[in-house]
Amino acid sequence: MQLKPVSLDVIAEAREEAHAVLATLMARLAPGEHVVRLGVDMEGQEQPLSATLPITVEGDGGADDLVGAEAKWLDNFVFLLTCGLAQTLCSGVLYLRSCGADGQVSVRAWHLCWGALNECPAAEAAELLEGREPGVYVDAFGLHAVDEGDDDGGEAVYPPVAYTVL
């Protein structure tokens, strides 16, 4: 595998964002068993790299719920997500499979592209995962923090490489 060099500042920012993304995700989970999976395609790789993070939420759906994830799984997941966020030429998919207290399984997906996770509507998630995850596909929610000081109103900005003259 050969990745383009990335500065330590970019890695640090990506790692911070990876932790923020997981904190946002975990804060939105209802009581039950959840599995988060991430697949990242990197230039020069034949197969995507993947990581799995099992998460258990115990409680009644309130602020005092206990959210559990084993450190070894969490560290692996954060590392791969950091790589995907730092390497803008990476692409992939992150998806969440949740089994609620009622036994209902739901699936949400986010598309990793240009260093960001973009939420997928239910139909796009089912297409992206090619139906390989059984359950009810539902719309994903945003995982990145919105910068309230942003003057562009949340409008997408093309990555710098889009402006590069060949």
DSSP file (Angstrom, degrees, kcal/mol; ACC not computed):
  #  RESIDUE AA STRUCTURE BP1 BP2  ACC     N-H-->O    O-->H-N    N-H-->O    O-->H-N    TCO  KAPPA ALPHA  PHI   PSI    X-CA   Y-CA   Z-CA
    1    1 A M              0   0    0      0, 0.0     2,-0.5     0, 0.0    43,-0.2   0.000 360.0 360.0 360.0 133.9    0.0    0.0    0.0
    2    2 A Q        -     0   0    0     41,-0.8     2,-0.3    40,-0.0    43,-0.1  -0.957 360.0-177.2-128.9 114.9    1.3    3.4   -0.9
    3    3 A L        -     0   0    0     -2,-0.5     3,-0.1    41,-0.1    39,-0.0  -0.781  33.5-104.3-107.5 151.8   -0.3    6.5    0.5
    4    4 A K        -     0   0    0     -2,-0.3    85,-0.1     1,-0.1    -1,-0.0  -0.463  50.6 -92.4 -70.1 148.2    0.5   10.1   -0.2
    5    5 A P        -     0   0    0      0, 0.0     2,-0.4     0, 0.0    -1,-0.1  -0.325  43.1-165.6 -62.7 141.5    2.4   11.8    2.6
    6    6 A V        -     0   0    0     -3,-0.1    81,-0.1    81,-0.0    80,-0.0  -0.992  21.8-113.2-130.1 137.5    0.3   13.6    5.1
    7    7 A S     >  -     0   0    0     -2,-0.4     4,-2.1     1,-0.1     5,-0.2  -0.248  24.3-116.8 -67.3 157.1    1.5   16.1    7.6
    8    8 A L  H  > S+     0   0    0      1,-0.2     4,-2.5     2,-0.2     5,-0.1   0.812 116.6  58.5 -63.4 -29.8    1.3   15.4   11.3
    9    9 A D  H  > S+     0   0    0      2,-0.2     4,-2.4     1,-0.2    -1,-0.2   0.909 105.9  47.8 -65.3 -41.7   -1.1   18.3   11.7
   10   10 A V  H  > S+     0   0    0      2,-0.2     4,-2.6     1,-0.2    -2,-0.2   0.913 112.4  49.2 -64.9 -42.9   -3.5   16.7    9.2
   11   11 A I  H  X S+     0   0    0     -4,-2.1     4,-2.7     2,-0.2    -2,-0.2   0.924 110.9  50.1 -61.5 -44.5   -3.2   13.4   11.1
   12   12 A A  H  X S+     0   0    0     -4,-2.5     4,-2.2     1,-0.2    -2,-0.2   0.912 112.6  46.6 -61.6 -43.1   -3.9   15.1   14.4
   13   13 A E  H  X S+     0   0    0     -4,-2.4     4,-2.4     2,-0.2    -1,-0.2   0.909 113.1  49.2 -64.7 -41.8   -6.9   16.9   13.0
   14   14 A A  H  X S+     0   0    0     -4,-2.6     4,-2.6     2,-0.2    -2,-0.2   0.890 110.9  49.9 -65.5 -39.7   -8.3   13.7   11.4
   15   15 A R  H  X S+     0   0    0     -4,-2.7     4,-2.2     2,-0.2    -1,-0.2   0.914 111.0  49.3 -65.3 -42.3   -7.8   11.8   14.7
   16   16 A E  H  X S+     0   0    0     -4,-2.2     4,-2.1     1,-0.2    -2,-0.2   0.912 112.7  47.9 -61.7 -42.4   -9.6   14.5   16.6
   17   17 A E  H  X S+     0   0    0     -4,-2.4     4,-2.9     2,-0.2    -2,-0.2   0.885 108.1  55.1 -66.0 -39.0  -12.4   14.4   14.1
   18   18 A A  H  X S+     0   0    0     -4,-2.6     4,-2.2     1,-0.2    -2,-0.2   0.921 110.1  46.2 -60.2 -44.2  -12.6   10.6   14.2
   19   19 A H  H  X S+     0   0    0     -4,-2.2     4,-2.4     2,-0.2    -1,-0.2   0.904 113.0  49.7 -64.1 -40.9  -13.1   10.7   18.0
   20   20 A A  H  X S+     0   0    0     -4,-2.1     4,-2.5     2,-0.2    -2,-0.2   0.899 109.5  51.7 -64.7 -40.8  -15.7   13.5   17.6
   21   21 A V  H  X S+     0   0    0     -4,-2.9     4,-2.6     1,-0.2    -2,-0.2   0.934 112.1  45.8 -61.0 -46.6  -17.5   11.4   14.9
   22   22 A L  H  X S+     0   0    0     -4,-2.2     4,-3.0     2,-0.2     5,-0.2   0.884 111.5  51.9 -66.2 -37.5  -17.6    8.4   17.3
   23   23 A A  H  X S+     0   0    0     -4,-2.4     4,-2.0     2,-0.2    -1,-0.2   0.916 111.6  47.3 -63.3 -42.4  -18.7   10.5   20.2
   24   24 A T  H  X S+     0   0    0     -4,-2.5     4,-0.9   119,-0.2    -2,-0.2   0.924 114.0  47.7 -63.0 -45.0  -21.6   11.9   18.1
   25   25 A L  H >< S+     0   0    0     -4,-2.6     3,-1.0     1,-0.2     4,-0.4   0.946 112.6  47.5 -61.4 -49.9  -22.5    8.4   16.9
   26   26 A M  H >< S+     0   0    0     -4,-3.0     3,-1.1     1,-0.3    -1,-0.2   0.845 106.7  57.8 -63.6 -33.7  -22.5    6.9   20.4
   27   27 A A  H 3< S+     0   0    0     -4,-2.0    -1,-0.3     1,-0.2    -2,-0.2   0.740 106.5  50.4 -67.5 -21.9  -24.5    9.8   21.8
   28   28 A R  T << S+     0   0    0     -3,-1.0     2,-0.3    -4,-0.9    -1,-0.2   0.465  86.1 110.8 -95.0  -2.7  -27.3    9.0   19.3
   29   29 A L    <   -     0   0    0     -3,-1.1     3,-0.1    -4,-0.4    32,-0.1  -0.540  58.6-142.2 -80.8 137.1  -27.5    5.3   20.1
   30   30 A A        -     0   0    0     -2,-0.3    27,-0.2     1,-0.2    -2,-0.1  -0.470  44.3 -71.6 -84.1 163.1  -30.6    3.9   21.8
   31   31 A P  S    S+     0   0    0      0, 0.0    70,-0.6     0, 0.0     2,-0.3  -0.299  95.5  64.9 -55.4 139.4  -30.3    1.1   24.4
   32   32 A G  E    S-AB  57 100A   0     25,-2.3    25,-2.6    68,-0.2     2,-0.4  -0.894  89.9 -44.6 141.0-169.6  -29.4   -2.2   22.7
   33   33 A E  E     +AB  56  99A   0     66,-1.7    66,-3.2    -2,-0.3     2,-0.3  -0.824  53.2 179.4-100.5 134.8  -26.6   -3.9   20.8
   34   34 A H  E     -AB  55  98A   0     21,-2.8    21,-3.0    -2,-0.4     2,-0.4  -0.964  15.7-162.8-134.9 149.3  -24.9   -2.1   17.9
   35   35 A V  E     -AB  54  97A   0     62,-2.4    62,-2.9    -2,-0.3     2,-0.5  -0.987   5.9-163.0-133.8 125.2  -22.1   -2.8   15.5
   36   36 A V  E     -AB  53  96A   0     17,-2.4    17,-2.9    -2,-0.4     2,-0.4  -0.922  11.0-171.4-106.5 129.8  -20.3   -0.1   13.5
   37   37 A R  E     -AB  52  95A   0     58,-2.8    58,-2.8    -2,-0.5     2,-0.4  -0.946   5.1-168.3-123.1 144.4  -18.3   -1.3   10.5
   38   38 A L  E     -AB  51  94A   0     13,-2.5    13,-2.1    -2,-0.4     2,-0.4  -0.997   4.4-174.1-133.9 129.0  -16.0    0.7    8.4
   39   39 A G  E     -AB  50  93A   0     54,-2.5    54,-1.9    -2,-0.4     2,-0.5  -0.992   8.2-170.2-121.5 129.3  -14.5   -0.2    5.0
   40   40 A V  E     -AB  49  92A   0      9,-3.0     9,-2.7    -2,-0.4     2,-0.6  -0.975  12.1-152.1-125.5 123.8  -11.9    2.1    3.4
   41   41 A D  E     - B   0  91A   0     50,-3.6    50,-1.7    -2,-0.5     2,-0.4  -0.829  20.2-172.5 -90.7 124.1  -10.5    1.8   -0.1
   42   42 A M    >   -     0   0    0     -2,-0.6     3,-2.2     5,-0.2    48,-0.1  -0.918  34.2 -91.7-119.3 146.6   -7.0    3.1   -0.4
   43   43 A E  T 3  S+     0   0    0     -2,-0.4   -41,-0.8     1,-0.3     3,-0.1  -0.272 112.8  20.7 -54.4 131.6   -5.0    3.6   -3.5
   44   44 A G  T 3  S+     0   0    0      1,-0.3     2,-0.4   -43,-0.2    -1,-0.3   0.356  95.9 118.2  90.3  -5.3   -2.8    0.6   -4.2
   45   45 A Q    <   -     0   0    0     -3,-2.2    -1,-0.3     1,-0.1     4,-0.0  -0.777  50.2-160.1 -95.6 137.5   -5.0   -1.8   -2.2
   46   46 A E  S    S+     0   0    0     -2,-0.4    -1,-0.1     1,-0.1    -2,-0.0   0.861  83.2  33.0 -79.0 -37.4   -6.7   -4.8   -3.8
   47   47 A Q  S    S-     0   0    0     -7,-0.0    -5,-0.2    -5,-0.0    -1,-0.1  -0.889  93.6-105.0-117.4 147.5   -9.2   -5.2   -0.9
   48   48 A P        -     0   0    0      0, 0.0     2,-0.3     0, 0.0    -7,-0.2  -0.395  33.9-120.0 -65.8 149.0  -10.7   -2.5    1.3
   49   49 A L  E     -A   40   0A   0     -9,-2.7    -9,-3.0    31,-0.1     2,-0.3  -0.668  37.5-164.5 -83.0 146.3   -9.3   -2.3    4.8
   50   50 A S  E     -A   39   0A   0     -2,-0.3     2,-0.3   -11,-0.2   -11,-0.2  -0.955  19.3-173.9-139.0 156.1  -12.0   -2.8    7.5
   51   51 A A  E     -A   38   0A   0    -13,-2.1   -13,-2.5    -2,-0.3     2,-0.4  -0.989  10.3-154.0-144.3 148.4  -12.6   -2.3   11.1
   52   52 A T  E     -A   37   0A   0     -2,-0.3   -15,-0.2   -15,-0.2    25,-0.2  -0.973   5.0-169.8-126.5 139.5  -15.5   -3.4   13.4
   53   53 A L  E     -A   36   0A   0    -17,-2.9   -17,-2.4    -2,-0.4     2,-0.3  -0.884   8.0-158.6-132.1 101.6  -16.7   -1.8   16.6
   54   54 A P  E     -A   35   0A   0      0, 0.0    16,-0.4     0, 0.0     2,-0.4  -0.629  15.7-172.3 -76.1 136.0  -19.3   -3.5   18.7
   55   55 A I  E     -A   34   0A   0    -21,-3.0   -21,-2.8    -2,-0.3     2,-0.4  -0.996  11.2-162.2-132.6 134.5  -21.1   -1.1   21.1
   56   56 A T  E     -AC  33  68A   0     12,-2.2    12,-3.2    -2,-0.4     2,-0.5  -0.964   3.0-164.7-115.6 132.7  -23.5   -1.9   23.9
   57   57 A V  E     -AC  32  67A   0    -25,-2.6   -25,-2.3    -2,-0.4     2,-0.4  -0.973   7.3-173.4-118.4 120.6  -25.8    0.7   25.3
   58   58 A E  E     + C   0  66A   0      8,-2.8     8,-3.0    -2,-0.5     2,-0.3  -0.931  40.7  58.4-113.4 135.8  -27.5   -0.1   28.6
   59   59 A G  S    S-     0   0    0     -2,-0.4     6,-0.1     6,-0.2    -2,-0.1  -0.969  91.2 -66.7 147.9-160.8  -30.1    2.1   30.2
   60   60 A D  S    S-     0   0    0     -2,-0.3     3,-0.1   -30,-0.0    -1,-0.1   0.192  78.7 -88.2-113.7  14.3  -33.5    3.7   29.5
   61   61 A G  S    S+     0   0    0      1,-0.3     2,-0.1   -32,-0.1    -2,-0.1   0.575  91.5 121.4  90.5  10.3  -32.6    6.0   26.7
   62   62 A G  S >  S-     0   0    0      1,-0.0     3,-1.4   -32,-0.0    -1,-0.3  -0.293  82.2 -88.8 -98.0-175.6  -31.6    8.9   29.0
   63   63 A A  T 3  S+     0   0    0      1,-0.3    -1,-0.0    -2,-0.1    -4,-0.0   0.688 121.0  61.7 -68.0 -18.9  -28.5   10.9   29.5
   64   64 A D  T 3  S+     0   0    0      2,-0.1    -1,-0.3     0, 0.0     0, 0.0   0.276  73.2 134.2 -93.6  11.6  -27.2    8.4   32.1
   65   65 A D    <   -     0   0    0     -3,-1.4     2,-0.6     1,-0.1    -6,-0.2  -0.269  58.2-123.0 -59.8 147.7  -27.1    5.4   29.7
   66   66 A L  E     -C   58   0A   0     -8,-3.0    -8,-2.8     2,-0.0     2,-0.6  -0.860  24.9-164.8 -96.1 118.0  -23.9    3.3   29.9
   67   67 A V  E     -C   57   0A   0     -2,-0.6     2,-0.4   -10,-0.2   -10,-0.2  -0.916   9.1-168.0-106.6 121.8  -22.2    3.1   26.5
   68   68 A G  E     +C   56   0A   0    -12,-3.2   -12,-2.2    -2,-0.6     2,-0.3  -0.930  18.4 158.5-119.5 134.5  -19.6    0.3   26.3
   69   69 A A        -     0   0    0     -2,-0.4   -14,-0.1   -14,-0.2     2,-0.1  -0.964  42.0-113.7-146.9 131.5  -16.9   -0.4   23.6
   70   70 A E     >  -     0   0    0    -16,-0.4     4,-2.5    -2,-0.3     3,-0.4  -0.424  23.1-129.0 -68.4 138.4  -13.8   -2.4   24.2
   71   71 A A  H  > S+     0   0    0      1,-0.2     4,-3.0     2,-0.2     5,-0.2   0.863 105.1  54.8 -57.2 -41.8  -10.6   -0.4   23.9
   72   72 A K  H  > S+     0   0    0      1,-0.2     4,-1.6     2,-0.2    -1,-0.2   0.888 112.9  42.9 -63.8 -37.7   -8.8   -2.7   21.4
   73   73 A W  H  > S+     0   0    0     -3,-0.4     4,-2.3     2,-0.2    -1,-0.2   0.899 114.9  50.5 -71.3 -41.0  -11.8   -2.4   19.0
   74   74 A L  H  X S+     0   0    0     -4,-2.5     4,-2.9     2,-0.2     5,-0.2   0.916 109.4  50.1 -64.3 -44.4  -12.1    1.3   19.5
   75   75 A D  H  X S+     0   0    0     -4,-3.0     4,-2.3     2,-0.2    -1,-0.2   0.917 112.3  47.4 -61.5 -44.7   -8.4    2.0   18.9
   76   76 A N  H  X S+     0   0    0     -4,-1.6     4,-2.3    -5,-0.2     5,-0.2   0.927 113.8  48.0 -60.1 -45.9   -8.4    0.0   15.6
   77   77 A F  H  X S+     0   0    0     -4,-2.3     4,-2.7     1,-0.2     5,-0.2   0.929 111.8  48.4 -63.2 -47.2  -11.6    1.7   14.5
   78   78 A V  H  X S+     0   0    0     -4,-2.9     4,-2.7     1,-0.2    -1,-0.2   0.900 110.3  53.3 -61.0 -40.9  -10.3    5.2   15.3
   79   79 A F  H  X S+     0   0    0     -4,-2.3     4,-2.2    -5,-0.2    -2,-0.2   0.942 112.4  42.4 -60.4 -48.8   -7.0    4.4   13.5
   80   80 A L  H  X S+     0   0    0     -4,-2.3     4,-2.4     2,-0.2    -2,-0.2   0.904 115.1  49.8 -67.3 -40.5   -8.7    3.4   10.3
   81   81 A L  H  X S+     0   0    0     -4,-2.7     4,-2.4    -5,-0.2     5,-0.2   0.899 109.1  53.4 -64.2 -39.0  -11.2    6.2   10.4
   82   82 A T  H  X S+     0   0    0     -4,-2.7     4,-2.3    -5,-0.2    -2,-0.2   0.929 109.3  48.5 -58.9 -46.2   -8.3    8.6   11.0
   83   83 A C  H  X S+     0   0    0     -4,-2.2     4,-2.3     1,-0.2    -2,-0.2   0.924 112.1  49.0 -59.9 -45.2   -6.6    7.3    7.9
   84   84 A G  H  < S+     0   0    0     -4,-2.4    31,-0.4     1,-0.2     6,-0.3   0.860 114.2  44.7 -64.3 -36.8   -9.8    7.6    5.8
   85   85 A L  H  < S+     0   0    0     -4,-2.4    -1,-0.2    -5,-0.2    -2,-0.2   0.816 116.3  46.3 -76.6 -30.9  -10.4   11.2    7.0
   86   86 A A  H  < S+     0   0    0     -4,-2.3     2,-1.0    -5,-0.2    -2,-0.2   0.816 103.6  64.5 -81.8 -31.4   -6.8   12.3    6.5
   87   87 A Q    ><  -     0   0    0     -4,-2.3     3,-2.2    -5,-0.2    28,-0.3  -0.795  66.2-168.3 -96.7  98.9   -6.3   10.7    3.0
   88   88 A T  T 3  S+     0   0    0     -2,-1.0    26,-0.7     1,-0.3    -1,-0.2   0.668  83.8  62.4 -65.5 -15.2   -8.7   12.6    0.8
   89   89 A L  T 3  S+     0   0    0     25,-0.1    -1,-0.3    24,-0.1     2,-0.1   0.481  86.1  97.4 -87.9  -1.1   -8.2   10.1   -2.0
   90   90 A C    <   -     0   0    0     -3,-2.2    24,-0.7    -6,-0.3    25,-0.4  -0.479  52.6-175.5 -79.0 155.8   -9.6    7.3    0.2
   91   91 A S  E     +BD  41 113A   0    -50,-1.7   -50,-3.6    22,-0.2     2,-0.3  -0.938  17.3 122.6-141.9 167.2  -13.3    6.3   -0.2
   92   92 A G  E     -BD  40 112A   0     20,-1.8    20,-2.6    -2,-0.3     2,-0.4  -0.995  45.8 -89.8 169.6-166.4  -15.4    3.9    1.7
   93   93 A V  E     -BD  39 111A   0    -54,-1.9   -54,-2.5    -2,-0.3     2,-0.5  -1.000  16.6-163.9-142.4 138.5  -18.5    3.2    3.8
   94   94 A L  E     -BD  38 110A   0     16,-2.7    16,-3.0    -2,-0.4     2,-0.4  -0.982  20.3-179.7-115.9 131.8  -19.3    3.3    7.4
   95   95 A Y  E     -BD  37 109A   0    -58,-2.8   -58,-2.8    -2,-0.5     2,-0.5  -0.987  19.8-147.4-138.7 153.3  -22.5    1.6    8.6
   96   96 A L  E     -BD  36 108A   0     12,-2.5    12,-2.1    -2,-0.4     2,-0.6  -0.957   6.4-166.7-118.5 123.6  -24.3    1.1   11.8
   97   97 A R  E     -BD  35 107A   0    -62,-2.9   -62,-2.4    -2,-0.5     2,-0.4  -0.960  16.0-172.6-110.3 119.4  -26.3   -2.1   12.5
   98   98 A S  E     -BD  34 106A   0      8,-2.9     8,-2.5    -2,-0.6     2,-0.6  -0.932  18.6-165.2-119.4 135.1  -28.5   -1.6   15.6
   99   99 A C  E     -BD  33 105A   0    -66,-3.2   -66,-1.7    -2,-0.4     6,-0.2  -0.944  23.1-153.2-116.1 107.4  -30.7   -4.2   17.4
  100  100 A G  E >   -B   32   0A   0      4,-2.3     3,-2.1    -2,-0.6   -68,-0.2  -0.101  33.6 -94.1 -74.3 174.7  -33.0   -2.4   19.7
  101  101 A A  T 3  S+     0   0    0    -70,-0.6    -1,-0.1     1,-0.3   -69,-0.1   0.754 126.3  58.4 -61.0 -25.2  -34.6   -3.7   22.9
  102  102 A D  T 3  S-     0   0    0      2,-0.1    -1,-0.3     1,-0.0     3,-0.1   0.452 118.2-111.8 -85.0  -0.3  -37.6   -4.7   20.8
  103  103 A G  S <  S+     0   0    0     -3,-2.1     2,-0.3     1,-0.3    -2,-0.1   0.352  70.7 141.1  88.1  -6.4  -35.4   -7.0   18.6
  104  104 A Q        -     0   0    0     -5,-0.1    -4,-2.3     1,-0.0     2,-0.5  -0.532  42.6-145.1 -72.5 132.7  -35.9   -4.8   15.5
  105  105 A V  E     -D   99   0A   0     -2,-0.3    31,-2.7    -6,-0.2     2,-0.3  -0.864  18.4-176.6-101.8 128.7  -32.7   -4.4   13.4
  106  106 A S  E     -De  98 136A   0     -8,-2.5    -8,-2.9    -2,-0.5     2,-0.4  -0.924   9.6-155.7-123.4 152.5  -32.0   -1.1   11.7
  107  107 A V  E     +De  97 137A   0     29,-2.3    31,-2.5    -2,-0.3     2,-0.3  -0.993  10.7 179.2-130.9 130.6  -29.2   -0.2    9.4
  108  108 A R  E     -D   96   0A   0    -12,-2.1   -12,-2.5    -2,-0.4     2,-0.3  -0.935  10.4-162.2-124.6 150.7  -27.8    3.3    8.6
  109  109 A A  E     -D   95   0A   0     11,-0.4    11,-2.2    29,-0.4     2,-0.4  -0.975  12.0-164.9-138.8 152.0  -24.9    4.2    6.3
  110  110 A W  E     -DF  94 119A   0    -16,-3.0   -16,-2.7    -2,-0.3     2,-0.5  -0.995  20.1-135.0-131.5 137.7  -22.4    7.0    5.6
  111  111 A H  E     -DF  93 118A   0      7,-2.7     7,-2.7    -2,-0.4     2,-0.6  -0.826  14.2-143.7 -95.9 126.1  -20.3    7.3    2.5
  112  112 A L  E     +DF  92 117A   0    -20,-2.6   -20,-1.8    -2,-0.5     2,-0.3  -0.803  38.2 146.4 -90.7 119.6  -16.7    8.3    3.1
  113  113 A C  E >   -DF  91 116A   0      3,-2.4     3,-1.0    -2,-0.6   -22,-0.2  -0.954  61.4  -0.5-156.8 134.0  -15.4   10.6    0.3
  114  114 A W  T 3  S-     0   0    0    -24,-0.7   -26,-0.2   -26,-0.7   -25,-0.1   0.839 128.8 -53.6  55.4  38.4  -12.9   13.5    0.2
  115  115 A G  T 3  S+     0   0    0    -31,-0.4     2,-0.3   -25,-0.4    -1,-0.2   0.688 118.7  93.4  77.2  19.1  -12.2   13.2    4.0
  116  116 A A  E <   -F  113   0A   0     -3,-1.0    -3,-2.4   -28,-0.1     2,-0.6  -0.987  69.4-127.7-142.8 152.5  -15.8   13.4    5.2
  117  117 A L  E     -F  112   0A   0     -2,-0.3     2,-0.5    -5,-0.2    26,-0.4  -0.899  26.3-162.4 -99.8 119.9  -18.6   11.1    6.1
  118  118 A N  E     -F  111   0A   0     -7,-2.7    -7,-2.7    -2,-0.6     2,-0.1  -0.893  21.0-118.7-107.1 128.8  -21.8   12.0    4.2
  119  119 A E  E     -F  110   0A   0     -2,-0.5    -9,-0.2    -9,-0.2    23,-0.1  -0.360  25.4-143.4 -68.1 142.0  -25.1   10.6    5.5
  120  120 A C        -     0   0    0    -11,-2.2    20,-2.1    18,-0.1   -11,-0.4  -0.864  11.9-123.5-106.3 136.5  -27.0    8.3    3.2
  121  121 A P     >  -     0   0    0      0, 0.0     4,-2.4     0, 0.0     3,-0.2  -0.345  41.0 -97.8 -65.9 162.7  -30.8    8.2    2.8
  122  122 A A  H  > S+     0   0    0      1,-0.2     4,-2.2     2,-0.2     5,-0.2   0.878 123.0  49.3 -53.3 -46.7  -32.3    4.7    3.4
  123  123 A A  H  > S+     0   0    0      1,-0.2     4,-1.9     2,-0.2    -1,-0.2   0.896 112.3  47.9 -64.2 -40.4  -32.6    3.8   -0.3
  124  124 A E  H  > S+     0   0    0     -3,-0.2     4,-3.0     2,-0.2    -1,-0.2   0.880 109.9  53.3 -67.4 -37.7  -29.0    4.8   -1.0
  125  125 A A  H  X S+     0   0    0     -4,-2.4     4,-2.4     2,-0.2     6,-0.2   0.922 108.6  49.2 -62.7 -44.2  -27.7    2.9    2.1
  126  126 A A  H  <>S+     0   0    0     -4,-2.2     5,-1.6     1,-0.2     4,-0.3   0.892 115.1  44.8 -62.5 -39.6  -29.5   -0.3    0.9
  127  127 A E  H ><5S+     0   0    0     -4,-1.9     3,-0.7     3,-0.2    -2,-0.2   0.911 112.4  51.0 -69.7 -43.1  -27.9    0.2   -2.6
  128  128 A L  H 3<5S+     0   0    0     -4,-3.0    -2,-0.2     1,-0.3    -1,-0.2   0.884 116.9  39.5 -62.1 -40.8  -24.5    1.0   -1.2
  129  129 A L  T ><5S-     0   0    0     -4,-2.4     3,-2.3    -5,-0.2    -1,-0.3   0.420 104.5-132.2 -90.3   0.8  -24.5   -2.1    1.0
  130  130 A E  T < 5 -     0   0    0     -3,-0.7    -3,-0.2     1,-0.3    -4,-0.1   0.797  58.9 -71.2  52.5  33.1  -26.1   -4.2   -1.7
  131  131 A G  T 3 <S+     0   0    0     -5,-1.6    -1,-0.3    -6,-0.2    -4,-0.1   0.588  99.6 131.3  66.3  10.9  -28.6   -5.5    0.8
  132  132 A R    <   +     0   0    0     -3,-2.3    -2,-0.1    -6,-0.2    -1,-0.1   0.641  58.6  69.0 -74.0 -12.0  -26.0   -7.7    2.5
  133  133 A E  S    S-     0   0    0     -7,-0.1     2,-0.1    -4,-0.1    -1,-0.1  -0.921  83.5-140.2-106.0 112.2  -27.1   -6.4    5.9
  134  134 A P        +     0   0    0      0, 0.0     2,-0.3     0, 0.0    -2,-0.1  -0.441  57.3  70.7 -70.8 144.4  -30.5   -7.7    6.9
  135  135 A G  S    S-     0   0    0     -2,-0.1     2,-0.6    -4,-0.1   -29,-0.2  -0.836  89.7 -50.2 142.3-178.3  -32.8   -5.2    8.6
  136  136 A V  E     -e  106   0A   0    -31,-2.7   -29,-2.3    -2,-0.3     2,-0.4  -0.812  52.5-137.3 -90.8 120.9  -34.8   -2.1    8.0
  137  137 A Y  E     -e  107   0A   0     -2,-0.6     2,-0.3   -31,-0.2   -29,-0.2  -0.657  28.0-178.6 -81.2 131.3  -32.7    0.6    6.3
  138  138 A V        -     0   0    0    -31,-2.5   -29,-0.4    -2,-0.4   -18,-0.1  -0.877  35.1 -84.5-128.4 160.1  -33.2    4.1    7.7
  139  139 A D        -     0   0    0     -2,-0.3     2,-0.1   -31,-0.1   -20,-0.0  -0.373  46.1-126.6 -63.8 138.7  -31.9    7.5    6.9
  140  140 A A        -     0   0    0    -20,-2.1     2,-0.3   -31,-0.3    -1,-0.1  -0.462  17.1-132.7 -82.2 158.9  -28.5    8.3    8.5
  141  141 A F        -     0   0    0     -2,-0.1   -21,-0.1     1,-0.1     2,-0.1  -0.714  35.1 -82.9-106.9 162.3  -27.9   11.4   10.7
  142  142 A G        -     0   0    0     -2,-0.3   -24,-0.1     1,-0.1    -1,-0.1  -0.380  36.4-175.7 -66.9 140.3  -25.0   13.8   10.4
  143  143 A L        +     0   0    0    -26,-0.4     2,-0.3    -2,-0.1  -119,-0.2   0.634  57.0  82.4-110.1 -21.0  -21.8   12.8   12.2
  144  144 A H  S    S-     0   0    0    -27,-0.3     2,-0.2     1,-0.1  -127,-0.0  -0.636  84.6-110.5 -88.5 144.6  -19.6   15.8   11.7
  145  145 A A        -     0   0    0     -2,-0.3     2,-0.5  -128,-0.1    -2,-0.1  -0.490  30.2-127.3 -69.5 139.6  -19.8   18.8   13.9
  146  146 A V        -     0   0    0     -2,-0.2     2,-0.9     2,-0.0    -1,-0.1  -0.796  15.2-133.1 -91.1 126.7  -21.2   21.9   12.2
  147  147 A D    >   -     0   0    0     -2,-0.5     3,-1.9     1,-0.2     7,-0.1  -0.701  13.4-161.6 -80.8 109.1  -19.0   24.9   12.5
  148  148 A E  T 3  S+     0   0    0     -2,-0.9    -1,-0.2     1,-0.3     5,-0.1   0.697  88.8  61.2 -67.1 -17.8  -21.4   27.7   13.5
  149  149 A G  T 3  S+     0   0    0     -3,-0.0     2,-0.4     2,-0.0    -1,-0.3   0.372  76.6 122.1 -86.9   5.3  -18.9   30.3   12.4
  150  150 A D    X   -     0   0    0     -3,-1.9     3,-0.6     1,-0.1    -4,-0.0  -0.546  46.8-165.2 -72.5 124.3  -19.0   28.9    8.9
  151  151 A D  T 3  S+     0   0    0     -2,-0.4    -1,-0.1     1,-0.2    -3,-0.0   0.602  77.8  73.5 -85.0 -11.9  -19.9   31.7    6.4
  152  152 A D  T >  S-     0   0    0      3,-0.1     3,-1.4     1,-0.1    -1,-0.2   0.455 100.7-124.0 -86.2   2.9  -20.7   29.3    3.5
  153  153 A G  T <   -     0   0    0     -3,-0.6    -2,-0.1     1,-0.3    -1,-0.1   0.754  67.2 -59.0  67.0  23.5  -24.0   28.1    5.1
  154  154 A G  T 3  S+     0   0    0      1,-0.3    -1,-0.3    -7,-0.1     2,-0.1   0.544  91.2 156.8  83.5   5.9  -22.9   24.5    5.0
  155  155 A E    <   -     0   0    0     -3,-1.4    -1,-0.3     1,-0.1    -3,-0.1  -0.403  49.4-102.6 -67.6 140.7  -22.4   24.5    1.2
  156  156 A A        -     0   0    0     -2,-0.1     2,-0.4     1,-0.0    -1,-0.1  -0.342  32.6-155.5 -65.2 142.0  -20.1   21.9   -0.1
  157  157 A V        -     0   0    0     -3,-0.1    -1,-0.0    -2,-0.0    -5,-0.0  -0.979  19.3-119.6-119.6 131.5  -16.6   23.0   -1.1
  158  158 A Y        -     0   0    0     -2,-0.4     5,-0.1     1,-0.1   -44,-0.0  -0.400  37.1-102.2 -67.8 144.4  -14.5   21.1   -3.6
  159  159 A P    >   -     0   0    0      0, 0.0     3,-2.2     0, 0.0     4,-0.4  -0.275  34.5-105.3 -63.9 155.8  -11.2   19.7   -2.3
  160  160 A P  G >  S+     0   0    0      0, 0.0     3,-1.8     0, 0.0     4,-0.3   0.801 117.6  65.8 -53.8 -32.8   -8.1   21.7   -3.3
  161  161 A V  G >  S+     0   0    0      1,-0.3     3,-1.1     2,-0.2    -3,-0.0   0.756  88.1  69.2 -64.0 -21.2   -7.1   19.0   -5.8
  162  162 A A  G <  S+     0   0    0     -3,-2.2    -1,-0.3     1,-0.3    -4,-0.0   0.761 100.7  48.1 -66.7 -22.1  -10.2   19.9   -7.8
  163  163 A Y  G <  S+     0   0    0     -3,-1.8     2,-0.3    -4,-0.4    -1,-0.3   0.427  83.8 117.8 -97.0   0.1   -8.5   23.2   -8.6
  164  164 A T    <   -     0   0    0     -3,-1.1     2,-0.5    -4,-0.3    -3,-0.0  -0.499  61.3-136.1 -71.7 130.7   -5.2   21.7   -9.6
  165  165 A V              0   0    0     -2,-0.3    -2,-0.1     1,-0.1    -1,-0.1  -0.760 360.0 360.0 -88.9 128.6   -4.2   22.4  -13.2
  166  166 A L              0   0    0     -2,-0.5    -1,-0.1     0, 0.0    -2,-0.0   0.450 360.0 360.0 -88.3 360.0   -2.8   19.3  -15.0
